[in-house]
Amino acid sequence: MNGAPTKDAAEILSKVPAATAGFWVVKILATTLGEVGGNLVSMNMGLGYLTATAILASVFVALAVIQIFARRFHASLYWLTIVASTTAGTTLADYSTRSIGLGYTGGSILLLSLVIASLITWRLALGKVSADQIADRKTELFYWITITFSQTLGTALGDWFADTAGLGYWGSALVISGILLIVLGLHLRRMVSGVWLFWAAFVLTRPLGAVVGNFLDKPDHGGLALDRPLIVTTLSALMVIALIVMPQKAGHHKEAAA
């Protein structure tokens, strides 16, 4: 019998996790891990920013290709790809702001422009920007491009808050957390599109992870200068525990009517 599709038939599962509270907890752990992991590869291993970026970016691209061509959502694959993106973003941002000499202000402005340009291009090319409704390869490609720019921006922006703005690591964390609370308030009051608030939160949680990571592994600005391999191991274990305690499920949405 021909007729309207059933509710179940119209339900489309996403290739990325639903943006639940658990998602944001794991995201902050992943970005903190990526910051320290990037410093570990570029500094502790003595590879330098450019070589470290080349290696880490290759790992990220390989994982992103596997993620995009996967038929369904796999939590472990998704979060490995996120960690790879934020680790590569750390060394790329450091190369841009320090080795090339863009500085934290110049690097942050450039990378923020790239994030905005990516979102605008996504909207123009596909008609809308998505958050956790990523079910086709074209949409997912834009998703990971935007993530790449946002992860790189996070390191530069975190350094800008801590050094250029003079807030230090704790002050930066408090300011960024305050902005995130404003984003949460806008979400709860439904005053702004949920999709744009998702991306605002996604971008902001990256510099939050950056300043927390720098607080843990660097000696300046009152940092603890803890052992980087130990931090990476501990954060990896915390991510695994968080994923077990707060299982990630695929986002889902209703298919648009024909």
Steps between C-alpha positions, in 0.01 A plus 500: 500500500642839393481774756699716736810335645468365849665675791771233520566508124542877509760485778858551379796411721797734492868411455593711804385486864204690639606821676414386852665603827718190469614616157629829641680331790685270260565790261677703769706196603590438134608859438710506817658170396568639152671810637737303723544231235600758241755650739632151574561422133645839400699577817578186698575295188696790353325489162417868483167650401517441123609135506259422782218664306579297188493173695193580709307647206563179303354295785199733520431491125520120498256472790268763351483307171413179687239691702341655191481168313372305801139392456390592850606674820785341696573680827862383523579601139330838539687594817835372368446732204415790731816440708708479180353828375562686823855362532587603144326833559724567799825465307361680192390797711837513676678489163282783367521727802862434602706365209336706224459793736130580465479544876207399717282790388571462130470122515171514690348750257609296197373170640172650622450637148556151360244350740241762401583458129459123532157535661385756240623282211325200657174696515531625142596160357247278679228744608552455874762443766458196723609412852435136590295426189781374278378213283659544154857534379474857367366626830755301696785639288398856593460384862861381521639799311331731749626289789856518366495879494331522842748263662791703364337826607462367853873483571568848361201646685594329825852645475352841420286495815785378720787709360383796292197578718707423809236281664723202567367147484250518786370842400461385140314187607259708711432749220444229238279303741297816561444545126397135474245557777354787295477266200324243720257766623418599141443134420266446795301811412500402131598855408746398226509214251618181668731421208692828532518462877639148452783633286562789738534250786708265285747779423512630859560162663823475298682798658362386835673166450810684378542715811425205731755290313761777517430545872574131550817472290670843494694684774403859410191689622490278809481178299570166669761378247389140546646214298338508154493122441331462840241767413427341162459156660274636775280700263471203262385283791249766608362515145452123493326510838279790391398314183409195708307697762336731245460291182491703180204439274456615143307820447175458311249711318188478290543480127363807321178436312537469123 
